[in-house]
């Protein structure tokens, strides 16, 4: 289990993370100086996520990137990378950002690559990434994913594909 919190203190980002594995507890406090113009970016890869990367073959074949925004009064965005398996959806990584701009998402993916295990994506590696990434209908997210893993094929999930077509069909401006 991972419990974490982040907050601003003047121009320093303080993040306190507690990782609980069985009866062992590890506490880490991280500090990073931040300029006002820089976005907040947090990348998380827990021990469970690392094991999924190393032991689940589907993490090399196909992953999903789902995003949710406006989570709090600071308009925080959450990006969850996961893969599917016979037992269900398994997490691969999480990125938390202060906005949904392409540059911020790209920086978040680059930061996530630094915390992934060396044999991530079932030995494919953080530079190669997975074969297929299924995404939301967000140009910024798709472009950032293409920058991070240019050899991966990007697919739009069925729900967002149907939503885009339905909106186009009912667009009164054409």
PyMOL CGO cylinders between C-alpha atoms (Angstrom):
from pymol import cmd
from pymol.cgo import CYLINDER

trace = [
    CYLINDER, 0.00, 0.00, 0.00, 1.28, 3.47, -0.82, 0.3, 1, 1, 1, 1, 1, 1,
    CYLINDER, 1.28, 3.47, -0.82, 0.09, 6.51, 1.05, 0.3, 1, 1, 1, 1, 1, 1,
    CYLINDER, 0.09, 6.51, 1.05, 1.31, 9.84, -0.25, 0.3, 1, 1, 1, 1, 1, 1,
    CYLINDER, 1.31, 9.84, -0.25, 0.73, 13.52, 0.05, 0.3, 1, 1, 1, 1, 1, 1,
    CYLINDER, 0.73, 13.52, 0.05, 2.15, 16.56, -1.65, 0.3, 1, 1, 1, 1, 1, 1,
    CYLINDER, 2.15, 16.56, -1.65, 1.90, 20.23, -0.76, 0.3, 1, 1, 1, 1, 1, 1,
    CYLINDER, 1.90, 20.23, -0.76, 3.51, 23.57, -1.57, 0.3, 1, 1, 1, 1, 1, 1,
    CYLINDER, 3.51, 23.57, -1.57, 5.67, 25.36, 0.98, 0.3, 1, 1, 1, 1, 1, 1,
    CYLINDER, 5.67, 25.36, 0.98, 6.94, 28.67, -0.43, 0.3, 1, 1, 1, 1, 1, 1,
    CYLINDER, 6.94, 28.67, -0.43, 8.78, 27.55, -3.58, 0.3, 1, 1, 1, 1, 1, 1,
    CYLINDER, 8.78, 27.55, -3.58, 9.52, 23.99, -2.45, 0.3, 1, 1, 1, 1, 1, 1,
    CYLINDER, 9.52, 23.99, -2.45, 7.43, 20.95, -3.24, 0.3, 1, 1, 1, 1, 1, 1,
    CYLINDER, 7.43, 20.95, -3.24, 7.28, 18.57, -0.29, 0.3, 1, 1, 1, 1, 1, 1,
    CYLINDER, 7.28, 18.57, -0.29, 6.09, 15.04, -0.92, 0.3, 1, 1, 1, 1, 1, 1,
    CYLINDER, 6.09, 15.04, -0.92, 5.82, 12.50, 1.85, 0.3, 1, 1, 1, 1, 1, 1,
    CYLINDER, 5.82, 12.50, 1.85, 5.32, 8.88, 0.79, 0.3, 1, 1, 1, 1, 1, 1,
    CYLINDER, 5.32, 8.88, 0.79, 4.91, 5.86, 3.04, 0.3, 1, 1, 1, 1, 1, 1,
    CYLINDER, 4.91, 5.86, 3.04, 5.31, 2.45, 1.42, 0.3, 1, 1, 1, 1, 1, 1,
    CYLINDER, 5.31, 2.45, 1.42, 3.98, -0.49, 3.40, 0.3, 1, 1, 1, 1, 1, 1,
    CYLINDER, 3.98, -0.49, 3.40, 5.07, -3.97, 2.30, 0.3, 1, 1, 1, 1, 1, 1,
    CYLINDER, 5.07, -3.97, 2.30, 4.00, -6.66, 4.72, 0.3, 1, 1, 1, 1, 1, 1,
    CYLINDER, 4.00, -6.66, 4.72, 5.37, -5.65, 8.11, 0.3, 1, 1, 1, 1, 1, 1,
    CYLINDER, 5.37, -5.65, 8.11, 8.12, -3.42, 6.66, 0.3, 1, 1, 1, 1, 1, 1,
    CYLINDER, 8.12, -3.42, 6.66, 7.55, 0.31, 6.46, 0.3, 1, 1, 1, 1, 1, 1,
    CYLINDER, 7.55, 0.31, 6.46, 9.67, 2.72, 4.49, 0.3, 1, 1, 1, 1, 1, 1,
    CYLINDER, 9.67, 2.72, 4.49, 9.14, 6.45, 4.72, 0.3, 1, 1, 1, 1, 1, 1,
    CYLINDER, 9.14, 6.45, 4.72, 10.60, 8.87, 2.23, 0.3, 1, 1, 1, 1, 1, 1,
    CYLINDER, 10.60, 8.87, 2.23, 10.38, 12.63, 2.04, 0.3, 1, 1, 1, 1, 1, 1,
    CYLINDER, 10.38, 12.63, 2.04, 11.28, 14.27, -1.24, 0.3, 1, 1, 1, 1, 1, 1,
    CYLINDER, 11.28, 14.27, -1.24, 11.95, 17.93, -1.87, 0.3, 1, 1, 1, 1, 1, 1,
    CYLINDER, 11.95, 17.93, -1.87, 12.25, 19.70, -5.16, 0.3, 1, 1, 1, 1, 1, 1,
    CYLINDER, 12.25, 19.70, -5.16, 12.63, 23.43, -5.75, 0.3, 1, 1, 1, 1, 1, 1,
    CYLINDER, 12.63, 23.43, -5.75, 9.92, 24.76, -8.00, 0.3, 1, 1, 1, 1, 1, 1,
    CYLINDER, 9.92, 24.76, -8.00, 9.49, 28.00, -9.88, 0.3, 1, 1, 1, 1, 1, 1,
    CYLINDER, 9.49, 28.00, -9.88, 6.00, 29.46, -10.03, 0.3, 1, 1, 1, 1, 1, 1,
    CYLINDER, 6.00, 29.46, -10.03, 5.82, 29.01, -13.81, 0.3, 1, 1, 1, 1, 1, 1,
    CYLINDER, 5.82, 29.01, -13.81, 6.62, 25.28, -13.62, 0.3, 1, 1, 1, 1, 1, 1,
    CYLINDER, 6.62, 25.28, -13.62, 3.78, 22.78, -13.43, 0.3, 1, 1, 1, 1, 1, 1,
    CYLINDER, 3.78, 22.78, -13.43, 3.48, 20.36, -10.53, 0.3, 1, 1, 1, 1, 1, 1,
    CYLINDER, 3.48, 20.36, -10.53, 4.29, 16.81, -11.67, 0.3, 1, 1, 1, 1, 1, 1,
    CYLINDER, 4.29, 16.81, -11.67, 4.34, 13.66, -9.53, 0.3, 1, 1, 1, 1, 1, 1,
    CYLINDER, 4.34, 13.66, -9.53, 5.13, 10.22, -10.99, 0.3, 1, 1, 1, 1, 1, 1,
    CYLINDER, 5.13, 10.22, -10.99, 4.45, 7.05, -9.01, 0.3, 1, 1, 1, 1, 1, 1,
    CYLINDER, 4.45, 7.05, -9.01, 5.51, 3.46, -9.60, 0.3, 1, 1, 1, 1, 1, 1,
    CYLINDER, 5.51, 3.46, -9.60, 4.79, 1.32, -6.53, 0.3, 1, 1, 1, 1, 1, 1,
    CYLINDER, 4.79, 1.32, -6.53, 6.38, -2.08, -5.83, 0.3, 1, 1, 1, 1, 1, 1,
    CYLINDER, 6.38, -2.08, -5.83, 3.18, -3.73, -7.10, 0.3, 1, 1, 1, 1, 1, 1,
    CYLINDER, 3.18, -3.73, -7.10, 3.37, -1.73, -10.34, 0.3, 1, 1, 1, 1, 1, 1,
    CYLINDER, 3.37, -1.73, -10.34, 7.02, -2.71, -10.75, 0.3, 1, 1, 1, 1, 1, 1,
    CYLINDER, 7.02, -2.71, -10.75, 6.10, -6.40, -10.39, 0.3, 1, 1, 1, 1, 1, 1,
    CYLINDER, 6.10, -6.40, -10.39, 3.36, -6.01, -13.02, 0.3, 1, 1, 1, 1, 1, 1,
    CYLINDER, 3.36, -6.01, -13.02, 5.94, -4.48, -15.39, 0.3, 1, 1, 1, 1, 1, 1,
    CYLINDER, 5.94, -4.48, -15.39, 8.38, -7.32, -14.79, 0.3, 1, 1, 1, 1, 1, 1,
    CYLINDER, 8.38, -7.32, -14.79, 6.04, -10.32, -14.68, 0.3, 1, 1, 1, 1, 1, 1,
    CYLINDER, 6.04, -10.32, -14.68, 2.97, -9.63, -16.84, 0.3, 1, 1, 1, 1, 1, 1,
    CYLINDER, 2.97, -9.63, -16.84, 3.53, -10.10, -20.57, 0.3, 1, 1, 1, 1, 1, 1,
    CYLINDER, 3.53, -10.10, -20.57, 0.51, -7.96, -21.49, 0.3, 1, 1, 1, 1, 1, 1,
    CYLINDER, 0.51, -7.96, -21.49, 2.39, -4.89, -20.22, 0.3, 1, 1, 1, 1, 1, 1,
    CYLINDER, 2.39, -4.89, -20.22, 4.60, -5.14, -23.31, 0.3, 1, 1, 1, 1, 1, 1,
    CYLINDER, 4.60, -5.14, -23.31, 1.70, -5.80, -25.68, 0.3, 1, 1, 1, 1, 1, 1,
    CYLINDER, 1.70, -5.80, -25.68, -1.01, -3.29, -24.76, 0.3, 1, 1, 1, 1, 1, 1,
    CYLINDER, -1.01, -3.29, -24.76, -1.53, -0.65, -22.10, 0.3, 1, 1, 1, 1, 1, 1,
    CYLINDER, -1.53, -0.65, -22.10, -4.28, 1.84, -21.35, 0.3, 1, 1, 1, 1, 1, 1,
    CYLINDER, -4.28, 1.84, -21.35, -3.81, 5.50, -20.45, 0.3, 1, 1, 1, 1, 1, 1,
    CYLINDER, -3.81, 5.50, -20.45, -6.85, 6.96, -18.74, 0.3, 1, 1, 1, 1, 1, 1,
    CYLINDER, -6.85, 6.96, -18.74, -6.99, 10.54, -17.52, 0.3, 1, 1, 1, 1, 1, 1,
    CYLINDER, -6.99, 10.54, -17.52, -9.26, 12.45, -15.20, 0.3, 1, 1, 1, 1, 1, 1,
    CYLINDER, -9.26, 12.45, -15.20, -9.06, 16.18, -14.58, 0.3, 1, 1, 1, 1, 1, 1,
    CYLINDER, -9.06, 16.18, -14.58, -10.46, 18.81, -12.22, 0.3, 1, 1, 1, 1, 1, 1,
    CYLINDER, -10.46, 18.81, -12.22, -10.01, 16.54, -9.21, 0.3, 1, 1, 1, 1, 1, 1,
    CYLINDER, -10.01, 16.54, -9.21, -9.71, 19.35, -6.69, 0.3, 1, 1, 1, 1, 1, 1,
    CYLINDER, -9.71, 19.35, -6.69, -9.73, 23.13, -6.36, 0.3, 1, 1, 1, 1, 1, 1,
    CYLINDER, -9.73, 23.13, -6.36, -6.28, 23.27, -8.00, 0.3, 1, 1, 1, 1, 1, 1,
    CYLINDER, -6.28, 23.27, -8.00, -7.58, 21.54, -11.17, 0.3, 1, 1, 1, 1, 1, 1,
    CYLINDER, -7.58, 21.54, -11.17, -5.24, 18.58, -10.64, 0.3, 1, 1, 1, 1, 1, 1,
    CYLINDER, -5.24, 18.58, -10.64, -5.13, 15.91, -13.36, 0.3, 1, 1, 1, 1, 1, 1,
    CYLINDER, -5.13, 15.91, -13.36, -4.54, 12.20, -12.87, 0.3, 1, 1, 1, 1, 1, 1,
    CYLINDER, -4.54, 12.20, -12.87, -3.12, 9.88, -15.55, 0.3, 1, 1, 1, 1, 1, 1,
    CYLINDER, -3.12, 9.88, -15.55, -3.28, 6.15, -14.85, 0.3, 1, 1, 1, 1, 1, 1,
    CYLINDER, -3.28, 6.15, -14.85, -1.35, 3.65, -16.98, 0.3, 1, 1, 1, 1, 1, 1,
    CYLINDER, -1.35, 3.65, -16.98, -2.59, 0.07, -16.73, 0.3, 1, 1, 1, 1, 1, 1,
    CYLINDER, -2.59, 0.07, -16.73, -2.73, -3.23, -18.57, 0.3, 1, 1, 1, 1, 1, 1,
    CYLINDER, -2.73, -3.23, -18.57, -5.27, -6.02, -18.63, 0.3, 1, 1, 1, 1, 1, 1,
    CYLINDER, -5.27, -6.02, -18.63, -4.81, -9.62, -17.67, 0.3, 1, 1, 1, 1, 1, 1,
    CYLINDER, -4.81, -9.62, -17.67, -6.99, -12.66, -17.06, 0.3, 1, 1, 1, 1, 1, 1,
    CYLINDER, -6.99, -12.66, -17.06, -7.46, -11.44, -13.48, 0.3, 1, 1, 1, 1, 1, 1,
    CYLINDER, -7.46, -11.44, -13.48, -8.45, -7.92, -14.55, 0.3, 1, 1, 1, 1, 1, 1,
    CYLINDER, -8.45, -7.92, -14.55, -6.86, -4.50, -14.88, 0.3, 1, 1, 1, 1, 1, 1,
    CYLINDER, -6.86, -4.50, -14.88, -3.39, -4.10, -13.36, 0.3, 1, 1, 1, 1, 1, 1,
    CYLINDER, -3.39, -4.10, -13.36, -1.68, -0.75, -12.64, 0.3, 1, 1, 1, 1, 1, 1,
    CYLINDER, -1.68, -0.75, -12.64, 1.61, 0.24, -14.29, 0.3, 1, 1, 1, 1, 1, 1,
    CYLINDER, 1.61, 0.24, -14.29, 2.10, 3.83, -13.18, 0.3, 1, 1, 1, 1, 1, 1,
    CYLINDER, 2.10, 3.83, -13.18, 0.42, 7.06, -12.12, 0.3, 1, 1, 1, 1, 1, 1,
    CYLINDER, 0.42, 7.06, -12.12, 1.17, 10.66, -13.05, 0.3, 1, 1, 1, 1, 1, 1,
    CYLINDER, 1.17, 10.66, -13.05, -0.38, 13.60, -11.21, 0.3, 1, 1, 1, 1, 1, 1,
    CYLINDER, -0.38, 13.60, -11.21, -0.08, 17.05, -12.81, 0.3, 1, 1, 1, 1, 1, 1,
    CYLINDER, -0.08, 17.05, -12.81, -1.31, 20.59, -12.28, 0.3, 1, 1, 1, 1, 1, 1,
    CYLINDER, -1.31, 20.59, -12.28, -2.59, 20.86, -15.87, 0.3, 1, 1, 1, 1, 1, 1,
    CYLINDER, -2.59, 20.86, -15.87, -3.26, 18.83, -19.01, 0.3, 1, 1, 1, 1, 1, 1,
    CYLINDER, -3.26, 18.83, -19.01, -0.94, 20.58, -21.44, 0.3, 1, 1, 1, 1, 1, 1,
    CYLINDER, -0.94, 20.58, -21.44, 1.17, 18.46, -23.78, 0.3, 1, 1, 1, 1, 1, 1,
    CYLINDER, 1.17, 18.46, -23.78, 4.46, 19.71, -22.36, 0.3, 1, 1, 1, 1, 1, 1,
    CYLINDER, 4.46, 19.71, -22.36, 3.40, 18.88, -18.81, 0.3, 1, 1, 1, 1, 1, 1,
    CYLINDER, 3.40, 18.88, -18.81, 2.23, 15.39, -19.77, 0.3, 1, 1, 1, 1, 1, 1,
    CYLINDER, 2.23, 15.39, -19.77, 5.50, 14.82, -21.66, 0.3, 1, 1, 1, 1, 1, 1,
    CYLINDER, 5.50, 14.82, -21.66, 7.51, 15.88, -18.59, 0.3, 1, 1, 1, 1, 1, 1,
    CYLINDER, 7.51, 15.88, -18.59, 5.35, 13.57, -16.47, 0.3, 1, 1, 1, 1, 1, 1,
    CYLINDER, 5.35, 13.57, -16.47, 6.00, 10.61, -18.77, 0.3, 1, 1, 1, 1, 1, 1,
    CYLINDER, 6.00, 10.61, -18.77, 9.73, 11.38, -18.75, 0.3, 1, 1, 1, 1, 1, 1,
    CYLINDER, 9.73, 11.38, -18.75, 9.66, 11.51, -14.95, 0.3, 1, 1, 1, 1, 1, 1,
    CYLINDER, 9.66, 11.51, -14.95, 7.72, 8.23, -14.85, 0.3, 1, 1, 1, 1, 1, 1,
    CYLINDER, 7.72, 8.23, -14.85, 10.37, 6.59, -17.04, 0.3, 1, 1, 1, 1, 1, 1,
    CYLINDER, 10.37, 6.59, -17.04, 12.96, 7.41, -14.38, 0.3, 1, 1, 1, 1, 1, 1,
    CYLINDER, 12.96, 7.41, -14.38, 11.06, 5.54, -11.65, 0.3, 1, 1, 1, 1, 1, 1,
    CYLINDER, 11.06, 5.54, -11.65, 10.10, 2.50, -13.75, 0.3, 1, 1, 1, 1, 1, 1,
    CYLINDER, 10.10, 2.50, -13.75, 12.12, -0.69, -13.24, 0.3, 1, 1, 1, 1, 1, 1,
    CYLINDER, 12.12, -0.69, -13.24, 14.92, -1.29, -15.76, 0.3, 1, 1, 1, 1, 1, 1,
    CYLINDER, 14.92, -1.29, -15.76, 13.08, -4.27, -17.25, 0.3, 1, 1, 1, 1, 1, 1,
    CYLINDER, 13.08, -4.27, -17.25, 9.73, -2.49, -17.49, 0.3, 1, 1, 1, 1, 1, 1,
    CYLINDER, 9.73, -2.49, -17.49, 7.10, -3.40, -20.06, 0.3, 1, 1, 1, 1, 1, 1,
    CYLINDER, 7.10, -3.40, -20.06, 8.07, -7.08, -19.72, 0.3, 1, 1, 1, 1, 1, 1,
    CYLINDER, 8.07, -7.08, -19.72, 11.71, -6.57, -20.78, 0.3, 1, 1, 1, 1, 1, 1,
    CYLINDER, 11.71, -6.57, -20.78, 10.83, -4.07, -23.55, 0.3, 1, 1, 1, 1, 1, 1,
    CYLINDER, 10.83, -4.07, -23.55, 12.38, -1.18, -21.57, 0.3, 1, 1, 1, 1, 1, 1,
    CYLINDER, 12.38, -1.18, -21.57, 11.31, 2.38, -20.85, 0.3, 1, 1, 1, 1, 1, 1,
    CYLINDER, 11.31, 2.38, -20.85, 12.65, 3.70, -24.18, 0.3, 1, 1, 1, 1, 1, 1,
    CYLINDER, 12.65, 3.70, -24.18, 10.75, 1.19, -26.34, 0.3, 1, 1, 1, 1, 1, 1,
    CYLINDER, 10.75, 1.19, -26.34, 7.54, 1.04, -24.33, 0.3, 1, 1, 1, 1, 1, 1,
    CYLINDER, 7.54, 1.04, -24.33, 4.54, -1.13, -25.19, 0.3, 1, 1, 1, 1, 1, 1,
    CYLINDER, 4.54, -1.13, -25.19, 3.38, -2.13, -28.67, 0.3, 1, 1, 1, 1, 1, 1,
    CYLINDER, 3.38, -2.13, -28.67, -0.09, -0.57, -28.35, 0.3, 1, 1, 1, 1, 1, 1,
    CYLINDER, -0.09, -0.57, -28.35, -1.45, 2.24, -26.17, 0.3, 1, 1, 1, 1, 1, 1,
    CYLINDER, -1.45, 2.24, -26.17, -5.20, 2.82, -25.93, 0.3, 1, 1, 1, 1, 1, 1,
    CYLINDER, -5.20, 2.82, -25.93, -6.02, 6.42, -24.96, 0.3, 1, 1, 1, 1, 1, 1,
    CYLINDER, -6.02, 6.42, -24.96, -8.70, 8.98, -24.29, 0.3, 1, 1, 1, 1, 1, 1,
    CYLINDER, -8.70, 8.98, -24.29, -9.69, 11.52, -26.94, 0.3, 1, 1, 1, 1, 1, 1,
    CYLINDER, -9.69, 11.52, -26.94, -7.07, 14.10, -25.93, 0.3, 1, 1, 1, 1, 1, 1,
    CYLINDER, -7.07, 14.10, -25.93, -4.63, 15.43, -28.52, 0.3, 1, 1, 1, 1, 1, 1,
    CYLINDER, -4.63, 15.43, -28.52, -2.21, 16.62, -25.83, 0.3, 1, 1, 1, 1, 1, 1,
    CYLINDER, -2.21, 16.62, -25.83, -2.18, 13.19, -24.17, 0.3, 1, 1, 1, 1, 1, 1,
    CYLINDER, -2.18, 13.19, -24.17, -1.79, 11.33, -27.46, 0.3, 1, 1, 1, 1, 1, 1,
    CYLINDER, -1.79, 11.33, -27.46, 1.03, 13.61, -28.67, 0.3, 1, 1, 1, 1, 1, 1,
    CYLINDER, 1.03, 13.61, -28.67, 2.89, 13.29, -25.35, 0.3, 1, 1, 1, 1, 1, 1,
    CYLINDER, 2.89, 13.29, -25.35, 2.56, 9.48, -25.46, 0.3, 1, 1, 1, 1, 1, 1,
    CYLINDER, 2.56, 9.48, -25.46, 3.86, 9.48, -29.05, 0.3, 1, 1, 1, 1, 1, 1,
    CYLINDER, 3.86, 9.48, -29.05, 6.86, 11.57, -27.95, 0.3, 1, 1, 1, 1, 1, 1,
    CYLINDER, 6.86, 11.57, -27.95, 7.58, 9.20, -25.07, 0.3, 1, 1, 1, 1, 1, 1,
    CYLINDER, 7.58, 9.20, -25.07, 7.16, 5.98, -27.08, 0.3, 1, 1, 1, 1, 1, 1,
    CYLINDER, 7.16, 5.98, -27.08, 7.29, 6.75, -30.84, 0.3, 1, 1, 1, 1, 1, 1,
    CYLINDER, 7.29, 6.75, -30.84, 7.26, 3.05, -31.82, 0.3, 1, 1, 1, 1, 1, 1,
    CYLINDER, 7.26, 3.05, -31.82, 3.97, 2.39, -30.04, 0.3, 1, 1, 1, 1, 1, 1,
    CYLINDER, 3.97, 2.39, -30.04, 0.68, 2.37, -31.96, 0.3, 1, 1, 1, 1, 1, 1,
    CYLINDER, 0.68, 2.37, -31.96, -1.92, 4.69, -30.44, 0.3, 1, 1, 1, 1, 1, 1,
    CYLINDER, -1.92, 4.69, -30.44, -5.56, 3.59, -30.49, 0.3, 1, 1, 1, 1, 1, 1,
    CYLINDER, -5.56, 3.59, -30.49, -8.60, 5.59, -29.46, 0.3, 1, 1, 1, 1, 1, 1,
    CYLINDER, -8.60, 5.59, -29.46, -10.85, 3.65, -27.08, 0.3, 1, 1, 1, 1, 1, 1,
    CYLINDER, -10.85, 3.65, -27.08, -14.26, 2.63, -28.43, 0.3, 1, 1, 1, 1, 1, 1,
    CYLINDER, -14.26, 2.63, -28.43, -16.21, 4.86, -26.05, 0.3, 1, 1, 1, 1, 1, 1,
    CYLINDER, -16.21, 4.86, -26.05, -14.33, 7.99, -27.09, 0.3, 1, 1, 1, 1, 1, 1,
    CYLINDER, -14.33, 7.99, -27.09, -14.47, 7.00, -30.77, 0.3, 1, 1, 1, 1, 1, 1,
    CYLINDER, -14.47, 7.00, -30.77, -18.27, 6.66, -30.59, 0.3, 1, 1, 1, 1, 1, 1,
    CYLINDER, -18.27, 6.66, -30.59, -18.57, 9.86, -28.57, 0.3, 1, 1, 1, 1, 1, 1,
    CYLINDER, -18.57, 9.86, -28.57, -16.55, 11.80, -31.18, 0.3, 1, 1, 1, 1, 1, 1,
    CYLINDER, -16.55, 11.80, -31.18, -18.69, 10.44, -34.05, 0.3, 1, 1, 1, 1, 1, 1,
    CYLINDER, -18.69, 10.44, -34.05, -21.95, 11.12, -32.22, 0.3, 1, 1, 1, 1, 1, 1,
    CYLINDER, -21.95, 11.12, -32.22, -20.85, 14.71, -31.59, 0.3, 1, 1, 1, 1, 1, 1,
    CYLINDER, -20.85, 14.71, -31.59, -19.86, 15.11, -35.25, 0.3, 1, 1, 1, 1, 1, 1,
    CYLINDER, -19.86, 15.11, -35.25, -23.24, 13.72, -36.42, 0.3, 1, 1, 1, 1, 1, 1,
    CYLINDER, -23.24, 13.72, -36.42, -25.17, 16.15, -34.24, 0.3, 1, 1, 1, 1, 1, 1,
    CYLINDER, -25.17, 16.15, -34.24, -22.99, 19.18, -34.95, 0.3, 1, 1, 1, 1, 1, 1,
    CYLINDER, -22.99, 19.18, -34.95, -25.38, 21.90, -36.18, 0.3, 1, 1, 1, 1, 1, 1,
    CYLINDER, -25.38, 21.90, -36.18, -22.64, 24.12, -37.60, 0.3, 1, 1, 1, 1, 1, 1,
    CYLINDER, -22.64, 24.12, -37.60, -22.13, 21.98, -40.70, 0.3, 1, 1, 1, 1, 1, 1,
]
cmd.load_cgo(trace, "trace")
